[in-house]
Amino acid sequence: MVNADIHHIKSRLEWGQPAFTIIDVRDRSTYNQGHIMGALPIPMEDLVSRARASLHNQRDIYVYGKDDLQAADAVRRLRAVGFANVAEIQGGMPAWQSIGGPMEGVS
């Protein structure tokens, strides 16, 4: 996986498919203002240690950040420590919102 198809992720989320994780690497206050439903908030500085501690390295992981560069950096970091199935959600929140993806924390 390199880049994730947001329609595929939305479908997996809506159908309750198991065995995947969405990680939001933006700062906590931005995450609290709205995020993809079920996304885990893991800031970049904690990403590798927390992922290693709590996620299986064969799990499907989708990552988004404040922009595509941050998401790509997060994907590189996770792959470097052995996570095989990591993909960037290109376009992040704006792309997710444009397809009506389920959100949490939005007022």
RADA-V527623 format. One record per pair of residues at least 24 apart in sequence whose C-alpha atoms are under 6 Angstrom apart, sorted by the first residue. I is the first residue (numbers start at 1). J is the second residue. Records with the same first field share a line. If there is no record, write none. Layout:
BEGIN
I=J ; J
END
This chain:
BEGIN
1=85 ; 86 ; 87
2=87
3=87 ; 88
4=87 ; 88 ; 89
20=59 ; 60 ; 61
21=61
22=61 ; 62 ; 63
23=63
24=64 ; 65
25=65
26=65 ; 66
32=105
33=105 ; 106
34=104 ; 105 ; 106
35=103 ; 104
36=103
37=102 ; 103 ; 104
57=83
58=84
60=85
61=86
62=86 ; 87 ; 88
63=88 ; 89
64=89 ; 92
END
